Amino acid sequence: MSEESREPAPTGKRTTGQGHGKLLLAGLVGSVVGAVGALLLAPWRGTETRQKVKEGAAKLKESALKAKDSAAKAGATAKERAQSVLQRAKREEED
């Protein structure tokens, strides 16, 4: 066996999964620091911010409902066209 094809001897140390707890903690601390910074540096008062969030949520909900309706209409149109194509194919097959 050549030296290049030999695998290193196991060291007994676990190399996978280390640092996940530290990474999670760093992410959590970063999130908290970011949230506090956002609150301290917000350009509006709390009541104005809440109102803007409500308005944004309402607009988002309205957009989502419009998208849902559009998707339903597109699905219905696709289904109708597929049925039409199927019927034509069956007619041509019978001829």
Jmol script that loads the backbone (N, CA, C; Angstrom):
load data "model"
ATOM      1  N   MET A   1       0.834  -1.164   0.000  1.00  0.00           N
ATOM      2  CA  MET A   1       0.000   0.000   0.000  1.00  0.00           C
ATOM      3  C   MET A   1       0.885   1.236   0.000  1.00  0.00           C
ATOM      4  N   SER A   2       0.575   2.226  -0.844  1.00  0.00           N
ATOM      5  CA  SER A   2       1.395   3.428  -0.898  1.00  0.00           C
ATOM      6  C   SER A   2       1.016   4.371   0.231  1.00  0.00           C
ATOM      7  N   GLU A   3       1.866   5.301   0.523  1.00  0.00           N
ATOM      8  CA  GLU A   3       1.645   6.276   1.586  1.00  0.00           C
ATOM      9  C   GLU A   3       0.447   7.173   1.285  1.00  0.00           C
ATOM     10  N   GLU A   4       0.204   7.487   0.009  1.00  0.00           N
ATOM     11  CA  GLU A   4      -0.866   8.400  -0.368  1.00  0.00           C
ATOM     12  C   GLU A   4      -2.243   7.796  -0.149  1.00  0.00           C
ATOM     13  N   SER A   5      -2.396   6.495  -0.259  1.00  0.00           N
ATOM     14  CA  SER A   5      -3.705   5.879  -0.146  1.00  0.00           C
ATOM     15  C   SER A   5      -4.074   5.538   1.293  1.00  0.00           C
ATOM     16  N   ARG A   6      -3.196   5.741   2.219  1.00  0.00           N
ATOM     17  CA  ARG A   6      -3.500   5.422   3.616  1.00  0.00           C
ATOM     18  C   ARG A   6      -4.362   6.516   4.230  1.00  0.00           C
ATOM     19  N   GLU A   7      -5.313   6.095   5.008  1.00  0.00           N
ATOM     20  CA  GLU A   7      -6.158   7.048   5.721  1.00  0.00           C
ATOM     21  C   GLU A   7      -5.476   7.421   7.022  1.00  0.00           C
ATOM     22  N   PRO A   8      -5.681   8.648   7.498  1.00  0.00           N
ATOM     23  CA  PRO A   8      -5.062   9.030   8.759  1.00  0.00           C
ATOM     24  C   PRO A   8      -5.646   8.212   9.910  1.00  0.00           C
ATOM     25  N   ALA A   9      -4.847   7.982  10.900  1.00  0.00           N
ATOM     26  CA  ALA A   9      -5.296   7.217  12.054  1.00  0.00           C
ATOM     27  C   ALA A   9      -6.332   8.024  12.829  1.00  0.00           C
ATOM     28  N   PRO A  10      -7.369   7.368  13.325  1.00  0.00           N
ATOM     29  CA  PRO A  10      -8.379   8.099  14.094  1.00  0.00           C
ATOM     30  C   PRO A  10      -7.774   8.684  15.371  1.00  0.00           C
ATOM     31  N   THR A  11      -8.195   9.898  15.696  1.00  0.00           N
ATOM     32  CA  THR A  11      -7.655  10.571  16.883  1.00  0.00           C
ATOM     33  C   THR A  11      -8.550  10.400  18.097  1.00  0.00           C
ATOM     34  N   GLY A  12      -9.774   9.928  17.868  1.00  0.00           N
ATOM     35  CA  GLY A  12     -10.692   9.769  18.986  1.00  0.00           C
ATOM     36  C   GLY A  12     -11.502  11.026  19.250  1.00  0.00           C
ATOM     37  N   LYS A  13     -11.169  12.099  18.542  1.00  0.00           N
ATOM     38  CA  LYS A  13     -11.904  13.342  18.719  1.00  0.00           C
ATOM     39  C   LYS A  13     -13.060  13.392  17.738  1.00  0.00           C
ATOM     40  N   ARG A  14     -14.144  13.956  18.188  1.00  0.00           N
ATOM     41  CA  ARG A  14     -15.316  14.102  17.332  1.00  0.00           C
ATOM     42  C   ARG A  14     -15.183  15.420  16.573  1.00  0.00           C
ATOM     43  N   THR A  15     -15.260  15.360  15.248  1.00  0.00           N
ATOM     44  CA  THR A  15     -15.057  16.570  14.456  1.00  0.00           C
ATOM     45  C   THR A  15     -16.360  17.129  13.900  1.00  0.00           C
ATOM     46  N   THR A  16     -17.416  16.328  13.863  1.00  0.00           N
ATOM     47  CA  THR A  16     -18.672  16.834  13.326  1.00  0.00           C
ATOM     48  C   THR A  16     -19.565  17.284  14.471  1.00  0.00           C
ATOM     49  N   GLY A  17     -20.306  18.361  14.233  1.00  0.00           N
ATOM     50  CA  GLY A  17     -21.256  18.828  15.228  1.00  0.00           C
ATOM     51  C   GLY A  17     -20.670  19.788  16.240  1.00  0.00           C
ATOM     52  N   GLN A  18     -19.383  20.032  16.210  1.00  0.00           N
ATOM     53  CA  GLN A  18     -18.796  20.950  17.165  1.00  0.00           C
ATOM     54  C   GLN A  18     -19.108  22.378  16.752  1.00  0.00           C
ATOM     55  N   GLY A  19     -19.411  23.207  17.714  1.00  0.00           N
ATOM     56  CA  GLY A  19     -19.630  24.612  17.442  1.00  0.00           C
ATOM     57  C   GLY A  19     -21.057  24.979  17.100  1.00  0.00           C
ATOM     58  N   HIS A  20     -21.958  24.005  16.997  1.00  0.00           N
ATOM     59  CA  HIS A  20     -23.348  24.323  16.674  1.00  0.00           C
ATOM     60  C   HIS A  20     -23.997  25.131  17.791  1.00  0.00           C
ATOM     61  N   GLY A  21     -23.720  24.787  19.018  1.00  0.00           N
ATOM     62  CA  GLY A  21     -24.279  25.531  20.156  1.00  0.00           C
ATOM     63  C   GLY A  21     -23.781  26.966  20.175  1.00  0.00           C
ATOM     64  N   LYS A  22     -22.507  27.143  19.887  1.00  0.00           N
ATOM     65  CA  LYS A  22     -21.938  28.489  19.862  1.00  0.00           C
ATOM     66  C   LYS A  22     -22.540  29.304  18.719  1.00  0.00           C
ATOM     67  N   LEU A  23     -22.735  28.660  17.577  1.00  0.00           N
ATOM     68  CA  LEU A  23     -23.316  29.340  16.430  1.00  0.00           C
ATOM     69  C   LEU A  23     -24.753  29.755  16.722  1.00  0.00           C
ATOM     70  N   LEU A  24     -25.511  28.872  17.346  1.00  0.00           N
ATOM     71  CA  LEU A  24     -26.885  29.181  17.712  1.00  0.00           C
ATOM     72  C   LEU A  24     -26.940  30.338  18.698  1.00  0.00           C
ATOM     73  N   LEU A  25     -26.068  30.312  19.687  1.00  0.00           N
ATOM     74  CA  LEU A  25     -26.020  31.389  20.678  1.00  0.00           C
ATOM     75  C   LEU A  25     -25.633  32.709  20.016  1.00  0.00           C
ATOM     76  N   ALA A  26     -24.671  32.681  19.113  1.00  0.00           N
ATOM     77  CA  ALA A  26     -24.247  33.900  18.416  1.00  0.00           C
ATOM     78  C   ALA A  26     -25.392  34.463  17.581  1.00  0.00           C
ATOM     79  N   GLY A  27     -26.130  33.593  16.928  1.00  0.00           N
ATOM     80  CA  GLY A  27     -27.284  34.041  16.142  1.00  0.00           C
ATOM     81  C   GLY A  27     -28.358  34.657  16.998  1.00  0.00           C
ATOM     82  N   LEU A  28     -28.613  34.051  18.143  1.00  0.00           N
ATOM     83  CA  LEU A  28     -29.615  34.567  19.075  1.00  0.00           C
ATOM     84  C   LEU A  28     -29.202  35.925  19.620  1.00  0.00           C
ATOM     85  N   VAL A  29     -27.953  36.048  20.039  1.00  0.00           N
ATOM     86  CA  VAL A  29     -27.452  37.324  20.569  1.00  0.00           C
ATOM     87  C   VAL A  29     -27.496  38.390  19.467  1.00  0.00           C
ATOM     88  N   GLY A  30     -27.118  38.036  18.264  1.00  0.00           N
ATOM     89  CA  GLY A  30     -27.162  38.986  17.157  1.00  0.00           C
ATOM     90  C   GLY A  30     -28.575  39.452  16.857  1.00  0.00           C
ATOM     91  N   SER A  31     -29.527  38.546  16.944  1.00  0.00           N
ATOM     92  CA  SER A  31     -30.921  38.906  16.709  1.00  0.00           C
ATOM     93  C   SER A  31     -31.421  39.884  17.761  1.00  0.00           C
ATOM     94  N   VAL A  32     -31.093  39.608  19.015  1.00  0.00           N
ATOM     95  CA  VAL A  32     -31.518  40.493  20.110  1.00  0.00           C
ATOM     96  C   VAL A  32     -30.884  41.870  19.949  1.00  0.00           C
ATOM     97  N   VAL A  33     -29.603  41.918  19.658  1.00  0.00           N
ATOM     98  CA  VAL A  33     -28.911  43.200  19.484  1.00  0.00           C
ATOM     99  C   VAL A  33     -29.526  43.964  18.303  1.00  0.00           C
ATOM    100  N   GLY A  34     -29.816  43.274  17.223  1.00  0.00           N
ATOM    101  CA  GLY A  34     -30.434  43.918  16.066  1.00  0.00           C
ATOM    102  C   GLY A  34     -31.815  44.462  16.375  1.00  0.00           C
ATOM    103  N   ALA A  35     -32.608  43.699  17.119  1.00  0.00           N
ATOM    104  CA  ALA A  35     -33.956  44.155  17.479  1.00  0.00           C
ATOM    105  C   ALA A  35     -33.897  45.388  18.375  1.00  0.00           C
ATOM    106  N   VAL A  36     -33.014  45.377  19.361  1.00  0.00           N
ATOM    107  CA  VAL A  36     -32.871  46.529  20.250  1.00  0.00           C
ATOM    108  C   VAL A  36     -32.398  47.743  19.454  1.00  0.00           C
ATOM    109  N   GLY A  37     -31.447  47.548  18.584  1.00  0.00           N
ATOM    110  CA  GLY A  37     -30.961  48.651  17.753  1.00  0.00           C
ATOM    111  C   GLY A  37     -32.054  49.214  16.867  1.00  0.00           C
ATOM    112  N   ALA A  38     -32.866  48.352  16.302  1.00  0.00           N
ATOM    113  CA  ALA A  38     -33.962  48.807  15.447  1.00  0.00           C
ATOM    114  C   ALA A  38     -34.970  49.628  16.243  1.00  0.00           C
ATOM    115  N   LEU A  39     -35.264  49.199  17.466  1.00  0.00           N
ATOM    116  CA  LEU A  39     -36.204  49.954  18.300  1.00  0.00           C
ATOM    117  C   LEU A  39     -35.646  51.319  18.691  1.00  0.00           C
ATOM    118  N   LEU A  40     -34.376  51.356  19.008  1.00  0.00           N
ATOM    119  CA  LEU A  40     -33.762  52.613  19.429  1.00  0.00           C
ATOM    120  C   LEU A  40     -33.599  53.597  18.273  1.00  0.00           C
ATOM    121  N   LEU A  41     -33.398  53.089  17.084  1.00  0.00           N
ATOM    122  CA  LEU A  41     -33.125  53.945  15.937  1.00  0.00           C
ATOM    123  C   LEU A  41     -34.327  54.119  15.005  1.00  0.00           C
ATOM    124  N   ALA A  42     -35.498  53.646  15.421  1.00  0.00           N
ATOM    125  CA  ALA A  42     -36.685  53.755  14.581  1.00  0.00           C
ATOM    126  C   ALA A  42     -37.034  55.228  14.346  1.00  0.00           C
ATOM    127  N   PRO A  43     -37.390  55.591  13.106  1.00  0.00           N
ATOM    128  CA  PRO A  43     -37.678  56.991  12.809  1.00  0.00           C
ATOM    129  C   PRO A  43     -39.056  57.469  13.279  1.00  0.00           C
ATOM    130  N   TRP A  44     -39.908  56.563  13.734  1.00  0.00           N
ATOM    131  CA  TRP A  44     -41.250  56.942  14.167  1.00  0.00           C
ATOM    132  C   TRP A  44     -41.469  56.556  15.619  1.00  0.00           C
ATOM    133  N   ARG A  45     -42.494  57.179  16.208  1.00  0.00           N
ATOM    134  CA  ARG A  45     -42.881  56.795  17.573  1.00  0.00           C
ATOM    135  C   ARG A  45     -43.535  55.420  17.519  1.00  0.00           C
ATOM    136  N   GLY A  46     -43.698  54.831  18.680  1.00  0.00           N
ATOM    137  CA  GLY A  46     -44.268  53.487  18.753  1.00  0.00           C
ATOM    138  C   GLY A  46     -45.640  53.374  18.132  1.00  0.00           C
ATOM    139  N   THR A  47     -46.513  54.368  18.397  1.00  0.00           N
ATOM    140  CA  THR A  47     -47.873  54.309  17.840  1.00  0.00           C
ATOM    141  C   THR A  47     -47.846  54.408  16.317  1.00  0.00           C
ATOM    142  N   GLU A  48     -46.969  55.259  15.793  1.00  0.00           N
ATOM    143  CA  GLU A  48     -46.853  55.381  14.333  1.00  0.00           C
ATOM    144  C   GLU A  48     -46.306  54.098  13.721  1.00  0.00           C
ATOM    145  N   THR A  49     -45.316  53.504  14.383  1.00  0.00           N
ATOM    146  CA  THR A  49     -44.725  52.265  13.888  1.00  0.00           C
ATOM    147  C   THR A  49     -45.769  51.154  13.850  1.00  0.00           C
ATOM    148  N   ARG A  50     -46.550  51.042  14.927  1.00  0.00           N
ATOM    149  CA  ARG A  50     -47.590  50.009  14.962  1.00  0.00           C
ATOM    150  C   ARG A  50     -48.612  50.221  13.850  1.00  0.00           C
ATOM    151  N   GLN A  51     -48.987  51.490  13.604  1.00  0.00           N
ATOM    152  CA  GLN A  51     -49.942  51.796  12.544  1.00  0.00           C
ATOM    153  C   GLN A  51     -49.374  51.408  11.180  1.00  0.00           C
ATOM    154  N   LYS A  52     -48.108  51.724  10.955  1.00  0.00           N
ATOM    155  CA  LYS A  52     -47.471  51.375   9.678  1.00  0.00           C
ATOM    156  C   LYS A  52     -47.387  49.858   9.507  1.00  0.00           C
ATOM    157  N   VAL A  53     -47.111  49.153  10.589  1.00  0.00           N
ATOM    158  CA  VAL A  53     -47.056  47.690  10.519  1.00  0.00           C
ATOM    159  C   VAL A  53     -48.435  47.138  10.187  1.00  0.00           C
ATOM    160  N   LYS A  54     -49.488  47.681  10.815  1.00  0.00           N
ATOM    161  CA  LYS A  54     -50.855  47.229  10.525  1.00  0.00           C
ATOM    162  C   LYS A  54     -51.210  47.477   9.065  1.00  0.00           C
ATOM    163  N   GLU A  55     -50.864  48.672   8.565  1.00  0.00           N
ATOM    164  CA  GLU A  55     -51.164  48.993   7.173  1.00  0.00           C
ATOM    165  C   GLU A  55     -50.395  48.071   6.218  1.00  0.00           C
ATOM    166  N   GLY A  56     -49.145  47.828   6.534  1.00  0.00           N
ATOM    167  CA  GLY A  56     -48.348  46.932   5.709  1.00  0.00           C
ATOM    168  C   GLY A  56     -48.899  45.519   5.709  1.00  0.00           C
ATOM    169  N   ALA A  57     -49.344  45.062   6.885  1.00  0.00           N
ATOM    170  CA  ALA A  57     -49.914  43.721   6.980  1.00  0.00           C
ATOM    171  C   ALA A  57     -51.218  43.632   6.183  1.00  0.00           C
ATOM    172  N   ALA A  58     -52.020  44.699   6.236  1.00  0.00           N
ATOM    173  CA  ALA A  58     -53.281  44.704   5.483  1.00  0.00           C
ATOM    174  C   ALA A  58     -53.007  44.658   3.981  1.00  0.00           C
ATOM    175  N   LYS A  59     -52.012  45.437   3.532  1.00  0.00           N
ATOM    176  CA  LYS A  59     -51.662  45.429   2.108  1.00  0.00           C
ATOM    177  C   LYS A  59     -51.138  44.062   1.684  1.00  0.00           C
ATOM    178  N   LEU A  60     -50.332  43.465   2.547  1.00  0.00           N
ATOM    179  CA  LEU A  60     -49.789  42.140   2.249  1.00  0.00           C
ATOM    180  C   LEU A  60     -50.897  41.103   2.162  1.00  0.00           C
ATOM    181  N   LYS A  61     -51.862  41.187   3.081  1.00  0.00           N
ATOM    182  CA  LYS A  61     -52.987  40.250   3.071  1.00  0.00           C
ATOM    183  C   LYS A  61     -53.809  40.422   1.788  1.00  0.00           C
ATOM    184  N   GLU A  62     -54.038  41.690   1.407  1.00  0.00           N
ATOM    185  CA  GLU A  62     -54.794  41.969   0.186  1.00  0.00           C
ATOM    186  C   GLU A  62     -54.064  41.422  -1.043  1.00  0.00           C
ATOM    187  N   SER A  63     -52.763  41.624  -1.081  1.00  0.00           N
ATOM    188  CA  SER A  63     -51.966  41.112  -2.201  1.00  0.00           C
ATOM    189  C   SER A  63     -52.004  39.589  -2.242  1.00  0.00           C
ATOM    190  N   ALA A  64     -51.936  38.964  -1.080  1.00  0.00           N
ATOM    191  CA  ALA A  64     -51.978  37.505  -1.019  1.00  0.00           C
ATOM    192  C   ALA A  64     -53.318  36.982  -1.509  1.00  0.00           C
ATOM    193  N   LEU A  65     -54.408  37.668  -1.139  1.00  0.00           N
ATOM    194  CA  LEU A  65     -55.729  37.238  -1.597  1.00  0.00           C
ATOM    195  C   LEU A  65     -55.871  37.404  -3.106  1.00  0.00           C
ATOM    196  N   LYS A  66     -55.336  38.517  -3.649  1.00  0.00           N
ATOM    197  CA  LYS A  66     -55.377  38.718  -5.098  1.00  0.00           C
ATOM    198  C   LYS A  66     -54.570  37.633  -5.810  1.00  0.00           C
ATOM    199  N   ALA A  67     -53.407  37.316  -5.254  1.00  0.00           N
ATOM    200  CA  ALA A  67     -52.571  36.274  -5.853  1.00  0.00           C
ATOM    201  C   ALA A  67     -53.286  34.925  -5.809  1.00  0.00           C
ATOM    202  N   LYS A  68     -53.956  34.655  -4.705  1.00  0.00           N
ATOM    203  CA  LYS A  68     -54.689  33.390  -4.575  1.00  0.00           C
ATOM    204  C   LYS A  68     -55.809  33.318  -5.617  1.00  0.00           C
ATOM    205  N   ASP A  69     -56.543  34.441  -5.781  1.00  0.00           N
ATOM    206  CA  ASP A  69     -57.609  34.475  -6.786  1.00  0.00           C
ATOM    207  C   ASP A  69     -57.052  34.289  -8.192  1.00  0.00           C
ATOM    208  N   SER A  70     -55.950  34.977  -8.484  1.00  0.00           N
ATOM    209  CA  SER A  70     -55.330  34.856  -9.805  1.00  0.00           C
ATOM    210  C   SER A  70     -54.869  33.424 -10.057  1.00  0.00           C
ATOM    211  N   ALA A  71     -54.304  32.801  -9.052  1.00  0.00           N
ATOM    212  CA  ALA A  71     -53.845  31.421  -9.198  1.00  0.00           C
ATOM    213  C   ALA A  71     -55.026  30.480  -9.431  1.00  0.00           C
ATOM    214  N   ALA A  72     -56.142  30.739  -8.720  1.00  0.00           N
ATOM    215  CA  ALA A  72     -57.330  29.902  -8.907  1.00  0.00           C
ATOM    216  C   ALA A  72     -57.879  30.052 -10.324  1.00  0.00           C
ATOM    217  N   LYS A  73     -57.913  31.302 -10.819  1.00  0.00           N
ATOM    218  CA  LYS A  73     -58.402  31.536 -12.184  1.00  0.00           C
ATOM    219  C   LYS A  73     -57.487  30.874 -13.206  1.00  0.00           C
ATOM    220  N   ALA A  74     -56.187  31.009 -13.015  1.00  0.00           N
ATOM    221  CA  ALA A  74     -55.230  30.396 -13.931  1.00  0.00           C
ATOM    222  C   ALA A  74     -55.373  28.876 -13.913  1.00  0.00           C
ATOM    223  N   GLY A  75     -55.580  28.317 -12.730  1.00  0.00           N
ATOM    224  CA  GLY A  75     -55.762  26.872 -12.621  1.00  0.00           C
ATOM    225  C   GLY A  75     -57.019  26.412 -13.325  1.00  0.00           C
ATOM    226  N   ALA A  76     -58.105  27.178 -13.174  1.00  0.00           N
ATOM    227  CA  ALA A  76     -59.356  26.824 -13.836  1.00  0.00           C
ATOM    228  C   ALA A  76     -59.206  26.913 -15.353  1.00  0.00           C
ATOM    229  N   THR A  77     -58.535  27.960 -15.828  1.00  0.00           N
ATOM    230  CA  THR A  77     -58.312  28.113 -17.267  1.00  0.00           C
ATOM    231  C   THR A  77     -57.463  26.966 -17.811  1.00  0.00           C
ATOM    232  N   ALA A  78     -56.426  26.617 -17.082  1.00  0.00           N
ATOM    233  CA  ALA A  78     -55.565  25.512 -17.511  1.00  0.00           C
ATOM    234  C   ALA A  78     -56.345  24.207 -17.564  1.00  0.00           C
ATOM    235  N   LYS A  79     -57.203  23.996 -16.570  1.00  0.00           N
ATOM    236  CA  LYS A  79     -57.999  22.769 -16.537  1.00  0.00           C
ATOM    237  C   LYS A  79     -58.964  22.722 -17.729  1.00  0.00           C
ATOM    238  N   GLU A  80     -59.598  23.865 -18.028  1.00  0.00           N
ATOM    239  CA  GLU A  80     -60.519  23.918 -19.167  1.00  0.00           C
ATOM    240  C   GLU A  80     -59.787  23.635 -20.474  1.00  0.00           C
ATOM    241  N   ARG A  81     -58.617  24.250 -20.635  1.00  0.00           N
ATOM    242  CA  ARG A  81     -57.859  24.043 -21.874  1.00  0.00           C
ATOM    243  C   ARG A  81     -57.376  22.598 -21.989  1.00  0.00           C
ATOM    244  N   ALA A  82     -56.982  22.018 -20.881  1.00  0.00           N
ATOM    245  CA  ALA A  82     -56.537  20.622 -20.906  1.00  0.00           C
ATOM    246  C   ALA A  82     -57.687  19.702 -21.293  1.00  0.00           C
ATOM    247  N   GLN A  83     -58.878  19.979 -20.755  1.00  0.00           N
ATOM    248  CA  GLN A  83     -60.040  19.164 -21.114  1.00  0.00           C
ATOM    249  C   GLN A  83     -60.390  19.321 -22.586  1.00  0.00           C
ATOM    250  N   SER A  84     -60.257  20.551 -23.080  1.00  0.00           N
ATOM    251  CA  SER A  84     -60.537  20.801 -24.492  1.00  0.00           C
ATOM    252  C   SER A  84     -59.567  20.027 -25.384  1.00  0.00           C
ATOM    253  N   VAL A  85     -58.306  20.063 -25.048  1.00  0.00           N
ATOM    254  CA  VAL A  85     -57.295  19.345 -25.824  1.00  0.00           C
ATOM    255  C   VAL A  85     -57.556  17.847 -25.757  1.00  0.00           C
ATOM    256  N   LEU A  86     -57.925  17.356 -24.596  1.00  0.00           N
ATOM    257  CA  LEU A  86     -58.227  15.933 -24.439  1.00  0.00           C
ATOM    258  C   LEU A  86     -59.405  15.528 -25.310  1.00  0.00           C
ATOM    259  N   GLN A  87     -60.449  16.346 -25.316  1.00  0.00           N
ATOM    260  CA  GLN A  87     -61.622  16.035 -26.139  1.00  0.00           C
ATOM    261  C   GLN A  87     -61.268  16.017 -27.623  1.00  0.00           C
ATOM    262  N   ARG A  88     -60.466  17.001 -28.050  1.00  0.00           N
ATOM    263  CA  ARG A  88     -60.036  17.027 -29.457  1.00  0.00           C
ATOM    264  C   ARG A  88     -59.226  15.782 -29.796  1.00  0.00           C
ATOM    265  N   ALA A  89     -58.345  15.396 -28.909  1.00  0.00           N
ATOM    266  CA  ALA A  89     -57.512  14.213 -29.152  1.00  0.00           C
ATOM    267  C   ALA A  89     -58.373  12.966 -29.256  1.00  0.00           C
ATOM    268  N   LYS A  90     -59.398  12.877 -28.394  1.00  0.00           N
ATOM    269  CA  LYS A  90     -60.278  11.696 -28.452  1.00  0.00           C
ATOM    270  C   LYS A  90     -61.056  11.669 -29.760  1.00  0.00           C
ATOM    271  N   ARG A  91     -61.539  12.863 -30.209  1.00  0.00           N
ATOM    272  CA  ARG A  91     -62.274  12.933 -31.456  1.00  0.00           C
ATOM    273  C   ARG A  91     -61.396  12.535 -32.634  1.00  0.00           C
ATOM    274  N   GLU A  92     -60.165  13.026 -32.639  1.00  0.00           N
ATOM    275  CA  GLU A  92     -59.256  12.699 -33.730  1.00  0.00           C
ATOM    276  C   GLU A  92     -58.895  11.206 -33.711  1.00  0.00           C
ATOM    277  N   GLU A  93     -58.838  10.640 -32.541  1.00  0.00           N
ATOM    278  CA  GLU A  93     -58.528   9.216 -32.412  1.00  0.00           C
ATOM    279  C   GLU A  93     -59.657   8.370 -32.962  1.00  0.00           C
ATOM    280  N   GLU A  94     -60.903   8.839 -32.756  1.00  0.00           N
ATOM    281  CA  GLU A  94     -62.069   8.088 -33.237  1.00  0.00           C
ATOM    282  C   GLU A  94     -62.178   8.164 -34.754  1.00  0.00           C
ATOM    283  N   ASP A  95     -61.718   9.251 -35.332  1.00  0.00           N
ATOM    284  CA  ASP A  95     -61.819   9.434 -36.793  1.00  0.00           C
ATOM    285  C   ASP A  95     -60.842   8.610 -37.547  1.00  0.00           C
TER     286      ASP A  95
END
end "model"
wireframe off; spacefill off
backbone 0.3
color backbone group
